[in-house]
Amino acid sequence: MEVKVAQRVQRSSEISDAERVAARNVISAFDKFLKQLWAARQHDQRLVNVLQKNKEADPASLFEIRHLLRRFQKEVRNRYANLIILFAGKKDVKSGEPVSTGYIHILDPFTKDTITRQIKSALQDAVQQLTEFMEEFLEAFEDFNSPDQITKIISTSKKAGQIVQSIENIVDNQLKPHFEKNILTRKKISMIRGGIRRRSRIIDMLG
């Protein structure tokens, strides 16, 4: 009677090519997203730079150029709104079916990984803050007779800057290092359990 005892054997194997391609796509996609985010922020910042130099402007002066300010407001709103759609993806209004896949869904192949899930959640929270900022930004342009109109606009713009910085930090200091170090350069260990071979009829019956 011969019994071969089950054995646990460690075997080191590299991450699959498909996983590596997906990880590189994540890094590339979020690099692109940050560039688009930076461009939107620069557009917003230009208005703030002008207003900061004219903090003492009276309401009448702002009222006279309100059409220019609202045109600028619309441009900034559209840039951030488009970014939010690019991030989350777009759904058909009637059916609710996805029309386009957003940047955030590029992380889906890695959501079994705890750290990736945490990063995904942090990004979603930050972009949600950007969505809420849009409402506040629009409201800041409503009352051109208010003596603190310029202060309101500058204040909301600074808030946008903080949100954008938060997103940049998540991507540059969490997402990219995690994918570069723990996925692209990591080896995974798989445990292979050796089979039990029984040659005895009695052992076969008892098994």
PyMOL CGO cylinders between C-alpha atoms (Angstrom):
from pymol import cmd
from pymol.cgo import CYLINDER

trace = [
    CYLINDER, 0.00, 0.00, 0.00, 1.46, 3.31, -1.06, 0.3, 1, 1, 1, 1, 1, 1,
    CYLINDER, 1.46, 3.31, -1.06, 0.10, 6.69, -0.09, 0.3, 1, 1, 1, 1, 1, 1,
    CYLINDER, 0.10, 6.69, -0.09, 1.49, 9.93, -1.45, 0.3, 1, 1, 1, 1, 1, 1,
    CYLINDER, 1.49, 9.93, -1.45, 0.83, 12.69, 1.07, 0.3, 1, 1, 1, 1, 1, 1,
    CYLINDER, 0.83, 12.69, 1.07, -0.59, 15.97, -0.22, 0.3, 1, 1, 1, 1, 1, 1,
    CYLINDER, -0.59, 15.97, -0.22, 2.00, 18.67, -0.46, 0.3, 1, 1, 1, 1, 1, 1,
    CYLINDER, 2.00, 18.67, -0.46, 1.80, 22.46, -0.66, 0.3, 1, 1, 1, 1, 1, 1,
    CYLINDER, 1.80, 22.46, -0.66, 4.23, 23.80, -3.22, 0.3, 1, 1, 1, 1, 1, 1,
    CYLINDER, 4.23, 23.80, -3.22, 4.97, 27.49, -3.73, 0.3, 1, 1, 1, 1, 1, 1,
    CYLINDER, 4.97, 27.49, -3.73, 5.38, 28.57, -7.31, 0.3, 1, 1, 1, 1, 1, 1,
    CYLINDER, 5.38, 28.57, -7.31, 6.28, 32.10, -8.29, 0.3, 1, 1, 1, 1, 1, 1,
    CYLINDER, 6.28, 32.10, -8.29, 4.80, 33.37, -11.55, 0.3, 1, 1, 1, 1, 1, 1,
    CYLINDER, 4.80, 33.37, -11.55, 4.64, 36.79, -13.08, 0.3, 1, 1, 1, 1, 1, 1,
    CYLINDER, 4.64, 36.79, -13.08, 1.39, 38.70, -13.46, 0.3, 1, 1, 1, 1, 1, 1,
    CYLINDER, 1.39, 38.70, -13.46, -0.30, 37.95, -16.76, 0.3, 1, 1, 1, 1, 1, 1,
    CYLINDER, -0.30, 37.95, -16.76, 0.27, 40.11, -19.81, 0.3, 1, 1, 1, 1, 1, 1,
    CYLINDER, 0.27, 40.11, -19.81, -3.40, 41.09, -19.80, 0.3, 1, 1, 1, 1, 1, 1,
    CYLINDER, -3.40, 41.09, -19.80, -3.11, 42.37, -16.22, 0.3, 1, 1, 1, 1, 1, 1,
    CYLINDER, -3.11, 42.37, -16.22, 0.00, 44.35, -17.08, 0.3, 1, 1, 1, 1, 1, 1,
    CYLINDER, 0.00, 44.35, -17.08, -1.69, 45.95, -20.09, 0.3, 1, 1, 1, 1, 1, 1,
    CYLINDER, -1.69, 45.95, -20.09, -4.71, 46.84, -17.97, 0.3, 1, 1, 1, 1, 1, 1,
    CYLINDER, -4.71, 46.84, -17.97, -2.47, 48.38, -15.29, 0.3, 1, 1, 1, 1, 1, 1,
    CYLINDER, -2.47, 48.38, -15.29, -0.61, 50.47, -17.86, 0.3, 1, 1, 1, 1, 1, 1,
    CYLINDER, -0.61, 50.47, -17.86, -3.96, 51.60, -19.28, 0.3, 1, 1, 1, 1, 1, 1,
    CYLINDER, -3.96, 51.60, -19.28, -5.00, 52.77, -15.81, 0.3, 1, 1, 1, 1, 1, 1,
    CYLINDER, -5.00, 52.77, -15.81, -1.88, 54.91, -15.39, 0.3, 1, 1, 1, 1, 1, 1,
    CYLINDER, -1.88, 54.91, -15.39, -2.12, 56.31, -18.92, 0.3, 1, 1, 1, 1, 1, 1,
    CYLINDER, -2.12, 56.31, -18.92, -5.83, 57.11, -18.59, 0.3, 1, 1, 1, 1, 1, 1,
    CYLINDER, -5.83, 57.11, -18.59, -5.47, 58.97, -15.30, 0.3, 1, 1, 1, 1, 1, 1,
    CYLINDER, -5.47, 58.97, -15.30, -2.45, 60.90, -16.59, 0.3, 1, 1, 1, 1, 1, 1,
    CYLINDER, -2.45, 60.90, -16.59, -4.73, 62.09, -19.41, 0.3, 1, 1, 1, 1, 1, 1,
    CYLINDER, -4.73, 62.09, -19.41, -7.52, 62.88, -16.95, 0.3, 1, 1, 1, 1, 1, 1,
    CYLINDER, -7.52, 62.88, -16.95, -5.16, 65.02, -14.85, 0.3, 1, 1, 1, 1, 1, 1,
    CYLINDER, -5.16, 65.02, -14.85, -4.09, 67.00, -17.93, 0.3, 1, 1, 1, 1, 1, 1,
    CYLINDER, -4.09, 67.00, -17.93, -7.73, 67.71, -18.76, 0.3, 1, 1, 1, 1, 1, 1,
    CYLINDER, -7.73, 67.71, -18.76, -8.41, 68.64, -15.16, 0.3, 1, 1, 1, 1, 1, 1,
    CYLINDER, -8.41, 68.64, -15.16, -5.41, 70.98, -15.11, 0.3, 1, 1, 1, 1, 1, 1,
    CYLINDER, -5.41, 70.98, -15.11, -6.61, 72.68, -18.31, 0.3, 1, 1, 1, 1, 1, 1,
    CYLINDER, -6.61, 72.68, -18.31, -10.04, 73.30, -16.80, 0.3, 1, 1, 1, 1, 1, 1,
    CYLINDER, -10.04, 73.30, -16.80, -8.50, 74.66, -13.63, 0.3, 1, 1, 1, 1, 1, 1,
    CYLINDER, -8.50, 74.66, -13.63, -6.24, 77.05, -15.56, 0.3, 1, 1, 1, 1, 1, 1,
    CYLINDER, -6.24, 77.05, -15.56, -9.26, 78.46, -17.36, 0.3, 1, 1, 1, 1, 1, 1,
    CYLINDER, -9.26, 78.46, -17.36, -10.96, 79.04, -14.02, 0.3, 1, 1, 1, 1, 1, 1,
    CYLINDER, -10.96, 79.04, -14.02, -7.80, 80.52, -12.52, 0.3, 1, 1, 1, 1, 1, 1,
    CYLINDER, -7.80, 80.52, -12.52, -7.46, 83.18, -15.23, 0.3, 1, 1, 1, 1, 1, 1,
    CYLINDER, -7.46, 83.18, -15.23, -10.71, 84.83, -14.17, 0.3, 1, 1, 1, 1, 1, 1,
    CYLINDER, -10.71, 84.83, -14.17, -9.67, 84.76, -10.53, 0.3, 1, 1, 1, 1, 1, 1,
    CYLINDER, -9.67, 84.76, -10.53, -6.35, 86.40, -11.34, 0.3, 1, 1, 1, 1, 1, 1,
    CYLINDER, -6.35, 86.40, -11.34, -8.20, 89.29, -13.00, 0.3, 1, 1, 1, 1, 1, 1,
    CYLINDER, -8.20, 89.29, -13.00, -10.69, 89.67, -10.16, 0.3, 1, 1, 1, 1, 1, 1,
    CYLINDER, -10.69, 89.67, -10.16, -8.00, 89.60, -7.48, 0.3, 1, 1, 1, 1, 1, 1,
    CYLINDER, -8.00, 89.60, -7.48, -6.42, 92.64, -9.11, 0.3, 1, 1, 1, 1, 1, 1,
    CYLINDER, -6.42, 92.64, -9.11, -9.78, 94.43, -9.01, 0.3, 1, 1, 1, 1, 1, 1,
    CYLINDER, -9.78, 94.43, -9.01, -11.16, 93.49, -5.61, 0.3, 1, 1, 1, 1, 1, 1,
    CYLINDER, -11.16, 93.49, -5.61, -12.32, 97.04, -4.99, 0.3, 1, 1, 1, 1, 1, 1,
    CYLINDER, -12.32, 97.04, -4.99, -14.46, 97.22, -8.14, 0.3, 1, 1, 1, 1, 1, 1,
    CYLINDER, -14.46, 97.22, -8.14, -17.95, 98.45, -7.33, 0.3, 1, 1, 1, 1, 1, 1,
    CYLINDER, -17.95, 98.45, -7.33, -21.10, 96.47, -8.21, 0.3, 1, 1, 1, 1, 1, 1,
    CYLINDER, -21.10, 96.47, -8.21, -21.92, 98.86, -11.05, 0.3, 1, 1, 1, 1, 1, 1,
    CYLINDER, -21.92, 98.86, -11.05, -18.67, 98.00, -12.80, 0.3, 1, 1, 1, 1, 1, 1,
    CYLINDER, -18.67, 98.00, -12.80, -19.40, 94.29, -12.56, 0.3, 1, 1, 1, 1, 1, 1,
    CYLINDER, -19.40, 94.29, -12.56, -22.95, 94.82, -13.76, 0.3, 1, 1, 1, 1, 1, 1,
    CYLINDER, -22.95, 94.82, -13.76, -21.66, 96.51, -16.91, 0.3, 1, 1, 1, 1, 1, 1,
    CYLINDER, -21.66, 96.51, -16.91, -19.57, 93.48, -17.85, 0.3, 1, 1, 1, 1, 1, 1,
    CYLINDER, -19.57, 93.48, -17.85, -22.00, 90.86, -16.56, 0.3, 1, 1, 1, 1, 1, 1,
    CYLINDER, -22.00, 90.86, -16.56, -22.44, 89.37, -20.05, 0.3, 1, 1, 1, 1, 1, 1,
    CYLINDER, -22.44, 89.37, -20.05, -18.69, 88.72, -20.23, 0.3, 1, 1, 1, 1, 1, 1,
    CYLINDER, -18.69, 88.72, -20.23, -18.61, 87.22, -16.74, 0.3, 1, 1, 1, 1, 1, 1,
    CYLINDER, -18.61, 87.22, -16.74, -21.55, 84.95, -17.49, 0.3, 1, 1, 1, 1, 1, 1,
    CYLINDER, -21.55, 84.95, -17.49, -19.95, 83.84, -20.73, 0.3, 1, 1, 1, 1, 1, 1,
    CYLINDER, -19.95, 83.84, -20.73, -16.84, 82.95, -18.77, 0.3, 1, 1, 1, 1, 1, 1,
    CYLINDER, -16.84, 82.95, -18.77, -18.94, 81.26, -16.11, 0.3, 1, 1, 1, 1, 1, 1,
    CYLINDER, -18.94, 81.26, -16.11, -20.58, 79.10, -18.78, 0.3, 1, 1, 1, 1, 1, 1,
    CYLINDER, -20.58, 79.10, -18.78, -17.20, 78.11, -20.22, 0.3, 1, 1, 1, 1, 1, 1,
    CYLINDER, -17.20, 78.11, -20.22, -15.83, 77.08, -16.83, 0.3, 1, 1, 1, 1, 1, 1,
    CYLINDER, -15.83, 77.08, -16.83, -19.02, 75.20, -15.99, 0.3, 1, 1, 1, 1, 1, 1,
    CYLINDER, -19.02, 75.20, -15.99, -18.92, 73.30, -19.29, 0.3, 1, 1, 1, 1, 1, 1,
    CYLINDER, -18.92, 73.30, -19.29, -15.28, 72.33, -18.82, 0.3, 1, 1, 1, 1, 1, 1,
    CYLINDER, -15.28, 72.33, -18.82, -15.85, 70.89, -15.36, 0.3, 1, 1, 1, 1, 1, 1,
    CYLINDER, -15.85, 70.89, -15.36, -19.16, 69.29, -16.37, 0.3, 1, 1, 1, 1, 1, 1,
    CYLINDER, -19.16, 69.29, -16.37, -17.47, 67.54, -19.32, 0.3, 1, 1, 1, 1, 1, 1,
    CYLINDER, -17.47, 67.54, -19.32, -14.73, 66.30, -17.02, 0.3, 1, 1, 1, 1, 1, 1,
    CYLINDER, -14.73, 66.30, -17.02, -17.27, 64.85, -14.62, 0.3, 1, 1, 1, 1, 1, 1,
    CYLINDER, -17.27, 64.85, -14.62, -18.92, 62.99, -17.53, 0.3, 1, 1, 1, 1, 1, 1,
    CYLINDER, -18.92, 62.99, -17.53, -15.54, 61.75, -18.76, 0.3, 1, 1, 1, 1, 1, 1,
    CYLINDER, -15.54, 61.75, -18.76, -14.79, 60.49, -15.25, 0.3, 1, 1, 1, 1, 1, 1,
    CYLINDER, -14.79, 60.49, -15.25, -18.08, 58.73, -14.53, 0.3, 1, 1, 1, 1, 1, 1,
    CYLINDER, -18.08, 58.73, -14.53, -19.19, 57.80, -18.06, 0.3, 1, 1, 1, 1, 1, 1,
    CYLINDER, -19.19, 57.80, -18.06, -22.45, 58.67, -19.74, 0.3, 1, 1, 1, 1, 1, 1,
    CYLINDER, -22.45, 58.67, -19.74, -25.81, 56.91, -19.68, 0.3, 1, 1, 1, 1, 1, 1,
    CYLINDER, -25.81, 56.91, -19.68, -28.73, 57.11, -22.06, 0.3, 1, 1, 1, 1, 1, 1,
    CYLINDER, -28.73, 57.11, -22.06, -31.39, 59.37, -20.52, 0.3, 1, 1, 1, 1, 1, 1,
    CYLINDER, -31.39, 59.37, -20.52, -34.30, 57.08, -21.46, 0.3, 1, 1, 1, 1, 1, 1,
    CYLINDER, -34.30, 57.08, -21.46, -32.90, 53.59, -21.03, 0.3, 1, 1, 1, 1, 1, 1,
    CYLINDER, -32.90, 53.59, -21.03, -30.26, 54.27, -18.40, 0.3, 1, 1, 1, 1, 1, 1,
    CYLINDER, -30.26, 54.27, -18.40, -27.86, 52.09, -20.38, 0.3, 1, 1, 1, 1, 1, 1,
    CYLINDER, -27.86, 52.09, -20.38, -24.18, 53.13, -20.54, 0.3, 1, 1, 1, 1, 1, 1,
    CYLINDER, -24.18, 53.13, -20.54, -23.30, 55.13, -23.65, 0.3, 1, 1, 1, 1, 1, 1,
    CYLINDER, -23.30, 55.13, -23.65, -19.65, 55.71, -22.82, 0.3, 1, 1, 1, 1, 1, 1,
    CYLINDER, -19.65, 55.71, -22.82, -17.26, 54.24, -20.24, 0.3, 1, 1, 1, 1, 1, 1,
    CYLINDER, -17.26, 54.24, -20.24, -15.74, 56.70, -17.80, 0.3, 1, 1, 1, 1, 1, 1,
    CYLINDER, -15.74, 56.70, -17.80, -12.18, 56.80, -16.49, 0.3, 1, 1, 1, 1, 1, 1,
    CYLINDER, -12.18, 56.80, -16.49, -13.27, 55.37, -13.14, 0.3, 1, 1, 1, 1, 1, 1,
    CYLINDER, -13.27, 55.37, -13.14, -14.41, 52.11, -14.77, 0.3, 1, 1, 1, 1, 1, 1,
    CYLINDER, -14.41, 52.11, -14.77, -10.90, 51.45, -16.05, 0.3, 1, 1, 1, 1, 1, 1,
    CYLINDER, -10.90, 51.45, -16.05, -10.22, 50.38, -12.45, 0.3, 1, 1, 1, 1, 1, 1,
    CYLINDER, -10.22, 50.38, -12.45, -12.93, 47.69, -12.56, 0.3, 1, 1, 1, 1, 1, 1,
    CYLINDER, -12.93, 47.69, -12.56, -10.58, 44.76, -13.43, 0.3, 1, 1, 1, 1, 1, 1,
    CYLINDER, -10.58, 44.76, -13.43, -8.69, 45.46, -10.19, 0.3, 1, 1, 1, 1, 1, 1,
    CYLINDER, -8.69, 45.46, -10.19, -11.56, 46.00, -7.74, 0.3, 1, 1, 1, 1, 1, 1,
    CYLINDER, -11.56, 46.00, -7.74, -10.85, 42.70, -5.96, 0.3, 1, 1, 1, 1, 1, 1,
    CYLINDER, -10.85, 42.70, -5.96, -7.77, 44.49, -4.67, 0.3, 1, 1, 1, 1, 1, 1,
    CYLINDER, -7.77, 44.49, -4.67, -8.52, 46.32, -1.40, 0.3, 1, 1, 1, 1, 1, 1,
    CYLINDER, -8.52, 46.32, -1.40, -6.19, 49.25, -2.05, 0.3, 1, 1, 1, 1, 1, 1,
    CYLINDER, -6.19, 49.25, -2.05, -7.63, 49.80, -5.53, 0.3, 1, 1, 1, 1, 1, 1,
    CYLINDER, -7.63, 49.80, -5.53, -11.15, 49.86, -4.08, 0.3, 1, 1, 1, 1, 1, 1,
    CYLINDER, -11.15, 49.86, -4.08, -10.08, 52.48, -1.54, 0.3, 1, 1, 1, 1, 1, 1,
    CYLINDER, -10.08, 52.48, -1.54, -8.47, 54.61, -4.25, 0.3, 1, 1, 1, 1, 1, 1,
    CYLINDER, -8.47, 54.61, -4.25, -11.56, 54.28, -6.44, 0.3, 1, 1, 1, 1, 1, 1,
    CYLINDER, -11.56, 54.28, -6.44, -13.80, 55.38, -3.57, 0.3, 1, 1, 1, 1, 1, 1,
    CYLINDER, -13.80, 55.38, -3.57, -11.55, 58.37, -2.77, 0.3, 1, 1, 1, 1, 1, 1,
    CYLINDER, -11.55, 58.37, -2.77, -11.63, 59.49, -6.41, 0.3, 1, 1, 1, 1, 1, 1,
    CYLINDER, -11.63, 59.49, -6.41, -15.42, 59.17, -6.57, 0.3, 1, 1, 1, 1, 1, 1,
    CYLINDER, -15.42, 59.17, -6.57, -15.78, 61.24, -3.40, 0.3, 1, 1, 1, 1, 1, 1,
    CYLINDER, -15.78, 61.24, -3.40, -13.49, 63.96, -4.75, 0.3, 1, 1, 1, 1, 1, 1,
    CYLINDER, -13.49, 63.96, -4.75, -15.31, 64.19, -8.09, 0.3, 1, 1, 1, 1, 1, 1,
    CYLINDER, -15.31, 64.19, -8.09, -18.61, 64.31, -6.20, 0.3, 1, 1, 1, 1, 1, 1,
    CYLINDER, -18.61, 64.31, -6.20, -17.23, 67.35, -4.37, 0.3, 1, 1, 1, 1, 1, 1,
    CYLINDER, -17.23, 67.35, -4.37, -16.43, 68.87, -7.76, 0.3, 1, 1, 1, 1, 1, 1,
    CYLINDER, -16.43, 68.87, -7.76, -20.04, 68.27, -8.81, 0.3, 1, 1, 1, 1, 1, 1,
    CYLINDER, -20.04, 68.27, -8.81, -21.30, 70.05, -5.68, 0.3, 1, 1, 1, 1, 1, 1,
    CYLINDER, -21.30, 70.05, -5.68, -18.85, 72.89, -6.31, 0.3, 1, 1, 1, 1, 1, 1,
    CYLINDER, -18.85, 72.89, -6.31, -20.50, 73.49, -9.69, 0.3, 1, 1, 1, 1, 1, 1,
    CYLINDER, -20.50, 73.49, -9.69, -23.75, 74.52, -7.99, 0.3, 1, 1, 1, 1, 1, 1,
    CYLINDER, -23.75, 74.52, -7.99, -21.94, 76.90, -5.67, 0.3, 1, 1, 1, 1, 1, 1,
    CYLINDER, -21.94, 76.90, -5.67, -19.93, 78.33, -8.56, 0.3, 1, 1, 1, 1, 1, 1,
    CYLINDER, -19.93, 78.33, -8.56, -23.09, 79.10, -10.55, 0.3, 1, 1, 1, 1, 1, 1,
    CYLINDER, -23.09, 79.10, -10.55, -24.72, 80.77, -7.55, 0.3, 1, 1, 1, 1, 1, 1,
    CYLINDER, -24.72, 80.77, -7.55, -21.70, 83.04, -7.07, 0.3, 1, 1, 1, 1, 1, 1,
    CYLINDER, -21.70, 83.04, -7.07, -22.50, 84.78, -10.37, 0.3, 1, 1, 1, 1, 1, 1,
    CYLINDER, -22.50, 84.78, -10.37, -26.16, 85.45, -9.63, 0.3, 1, 1, 1, 1, 1, 1,
    CYLINDER, -26.16, 85.45, -9.63, -26.19, 88.76, -7.76, 0.3, 1, 1, 1, 1, 1, 1,
    CYLINDER, -26.19, 88.76, -7.76, -24.09, 91.38, -9.51, 0.3, 1, 1, 1, 1, 1, 1,
    CYLINDER, -24.09, 91.38, -9.51, -25.39, 94.05, -7.14, 0.3, 1, 1, 1, 1, 1, 1,
    CYLINDER, -25.39, 94.05, -7.14, -23.84, 92.36, -4.13, 0.3, 1, 1, 1, 1, 1, 1,
    CYLINDER, -23.84, 92.36, -4.13, -20.88, 94.29, -2.63, 0.3, 1, 1, 1, 1, 1, 1,
    CYLINDER, -20.88, 94.29, -2.63, -19.03, 91.02, -1.97, 0.3, 1, 1, 1, 1, 1, 1,
    CYLINDER, -19.03, 91.02, -1.97, -19.62, 89.54, -5.43, 0.3, 1, 1, 1, 1, 1, 1,
    CYLINDER, -19.62, 89.54, -5.43, -15.92, 89.38, -6.30, 0.3, 1, 1, 1, 1, 1, 1,
    CYLINDER, -15.92, 89.38, -6.30, -15.09, 87.81, -2.95, 0.3, 1, 1, 1, 1, 1, 1,
    CYLINDER, -15.09, 87.81, -2.95, -17.70, 85.10, -3.54, 0.3, 1, 1, 1, 1, 1, 1,
    CYLINDER, -17.70, 85.10, -3.54, -16.35, 84.23, -6.96, 0.3, 1, 1, 1, 1, 1, 1,
    CYLINDER, -16.35, 84.23, -6.96, -12.75, 84.10, -5.73, 0.3, 1, 1, 1, 1, 1, 1,
    CYLINDER, -12.75, 84.10, -5.73, -13.78, 81.99, -2.73, 0.3, 1, 1, 1, 1, 1, 1,
    CYLINDER, -13.78, 81.99, -2.73, -15.59, 79.38, -4.83, 0.3, 1, 1, 1, 1, 1, 1,
    CYLINDER, -15.59, 79.38, -4.83, -12.68, 79.25, -7.25, 0.3, 1, 1, 1, 1, 1, 1,
    CYLINDER, -12.68, 79.25, -7.25, -10.26, 78.54, -4.40, 0.3, 1, 1, 1, 1, 1, 1,
    CYLINDER, -10.26, 78.54, -4.40, -12.51, 75.69, -3.36, 0.3, 1, 1, 1, 1, 1, 1,
    CYLINDER, -12.51, 75.69, -3.36, -12.28, 74.27, -6.88, 0.3, 1, 1, 1, 1, 1, 1,
    CYLINDER, -12.28, 74.27, -6.88, -8.50, 74.49, -6.61, 0.3, 1, 1, 1, 1, 1, 1,
    CYLINDER, -8.50, 74.49, -6.61, -8.54, 72.50, -3.37, 0.3, 1, 1, 1, 1, 1, 1,
    CYLINDER, -8.54, 72.50, -3.37, -10.70, 69.78, -4.94, 0.3, 1, 1, 1, 1, 1, 1,
    CYLINDER, -10.70, 69.78, -4.94, -8.50, 69.60, -8.04, 0.3, 1, 1, 1, 1, 1, 1,
    CYLINDER, -8.50, 69.60, -8.04, -5.40, 69.35, -5.83, 0.3, 1, 1, 1, 1, 1, 1,
    CYLINDER, -5.40, 69.35, -5.83, -7.05, 66.53, -3.88, 0.3, 1, 1, 1, 1, 1, 1,
    CYLINDER, -7.05, 66.53, -3.88, -7.71, 64.58, -7.08, 0.3, 1, 1, 1, 1, 1, 1,
    CYLINDER, -7.71, 64.58, -7.08, -4.14, 65.16, -8.27, 0.3, 1, 1, 1, 1, 1, 1,
    CYLINDER, -4.14, 65.16, -8.27, -2.78, 63.90, -4.93, 0.3, 1, 1, 1, 1, 1, 1,
    CYLINDER, -2.78, 63.90, -4.93, -4.87, 60.73, -5.10, 0.3, 1, 1, 1, 1, 1, 1,
    CYLINDER, -4.87, 60.73, -5.10, -3.68, 59.95, -8.62, 0.3, 1, 1, 1, 1, 1, 1,
    CYLINDER, -3.68, 59.95, -8.62, -0.01, 60.94, -8.21, 0.3, 1, 1, 1, 1, 1, 1,
    CYLINDER, -0.01, 60.94, -8.21, 0.58, 59.76, -4.64, 0.3, 1, 1, 1, 1, 1, 1,
    CYLINDER, 0.58, 59.76, -4.64, -1.72, 56.75, -4.35, 0.3, 1, 1, 1, 1, 1, 1,
    CYLINDER, -1.72, 56.75, -4.35, -3.01, 55.35, -7.62, 0.3, 1, 1, 1, 1, 1, 1,
    CYLINDER, -3.01, 55.35, -7.62, 0.13, 55.52, -9.78, 0.3, 1, 1, 1, 1, 1, 1,
    CYLINDER, 0.13, 55.52, -9.78, 2.58, 54.32, -7.08, 0.3, 1, 1, 1, 1, 1, 1,
    CYLINDER, 2.58, 54.32, -7.08, 0.27, 51.43, -6.21, 0.3, 1, 1, 1, 1, 1, 1,
    CYLINDER, 0.27, 51.43, -6.21, -0.07, 50.23, -9.80, 0.3, 1, 1, 1, 1, 1, 1,
    CYLINDER, -0.07, 50.23, -9.80, 3.60, 50.75, -10.61, 0.3, 1, 1, 1, 1, 1, 1,
    CYLINDER, 3.60, 50.75, -10.61, 4.96, 49.06, -7.48, 0.3, 1, 1, 1, 1, 1, 1,
    CYLINDER, 4.96, 49.06, -7.48, 2.36, 46.48, -6.49, 0.3, 1, 1, 1, 1, 1, 1,
    CYLINDER, 2.36, 46.48, -6.49, 1.05, 45.40, -9.88, 0.3, 1, 1, 1, 1, 1, 1,
    CYLINDER, 1.05, 45.40, -9.88, 3.50, 46.12, -12.69, 0.3, 1, 1, 1, 1, 1, 1,
    CYLINDER, 3.50, 46.12, -12.69, 6.60, 45.04, -10.77, 0.3, 1, 1, 1, 1, 1, 1,
    CYLINDER, 6.60, 45.04, -10.77, 5.04, 42.47, -8.42, 0.3, 1, 1, 1, 1, 1, 1,
    CYLINDER, 5.04, 42.47, -8.42, 5.11, 38.72, -8.72, 0.3, 1, 1, 1, 1, 1, 1,
    CYLINDER, 5.11, 38.72, -8.72, 2.19, 36.71, -7.49, 0.3, 1, 1, 1, 1, 1, 1,
    CYLINDER, 2.19, 36.71, -7.49, 2.51, 33.56, -5.48, 0.3, 1, 1, 1, 1, 1, 1,
    CYLINDER, 2.51, 33.56, -5.48, 0.14, 30.74, -6.23, 0.3, 1, 1, 1, 1, 1, 1,
    CYLINDER, 0.14, 30.74, -6.23, -0.20, 27.80, -3.93, 0.3, 1, 1, 1, 1, 1, 1,
    CYLINDER, -0.20, 27.80, -3.93, -0.35, 24.49, -5.76, 0.3, 1, 1, 1, 1, 1, 1,
    CYLINDER, -0.35, 24.49, -5.76, -1.72, 21.60, -3.82, 0.3, 1, 1, 1, 1, 1, 1,
    CYLINDER, -1.72, 21.60, -3.82, -0.27, 18.24, -4.85, 0.3, 1, 1, 1, 1, 1, 1,
    CYLINDER, -0.27, 18.24, -4.85, -2.81, 15.53, -5.43, 0.3, 1, 1, 1, 1, 1, 1,
    CYLINDER, -2.81, 15.53, -5.43, -3.18, 12.54, -3.19, 0.3, 1, 1, 1, 1, 1, 1,
    CYLINDER, -3.18, 12.54, -3.19, -2.66, 9.33, -5.02, 0.3, 1, 1, 1, 1, 1, 1,
    CYLINDER, -2.66, 9.33, -5.02, -4.06, 6.26, -3.40, 0.3, 1, 1, 1, 1, 1, 1,
    CYLINDER, -4.06, 6.26, -3.40, -3.25, 2.83, -4.74, 0.3, 1, 1, 1, 1, 1, 1,
    CYLINDER, -3.25, 2.83, -4.74, -4.98, 0.86, -2.04, 0.3, 1, 1, 1, 1, 1, 1,
    CYLINDER, -4.98, 0.86, -2.04, -8.54, -0.22, -2.76, 0.3, 1, 1, 1, 1, 1, 1,
    CYLINDER, -8.54, -0.22, -2.76, -9.36, 0.12, 0.93, 0.3, 1, 1, 1, 1, 1, 1,
    CYLINDER, -9.36, 0.12, 0.93, -8.17, 3.72, 1.01, 0.3, 1, 1, 1, 1, 1, 1,
    CYLINDER, -8.17, 3.72, 1.01, -10.14, 4.40, -2.19, 0.3, 1, 1, 1, 1, 1, 1,
    CYLINDER, -10.14, 4.40, -2.19, -13.27, 3.01, -0.54, 0.3, 1, 1, 1, 1, 1, 1,
    CYLINDER, -13.27, 3.01, -0.54, -12.75, 5.04, 2.63, 0.3, 1, 1, 1, 1, 1, 1,
    CYLINDER, -12.75, 5.04, 2.63, -12.09, 8.20, 0.56, 0.3, 1, 1, 1, 1, 1, 1,
]
cmd.load_cgo(trace, "trace")
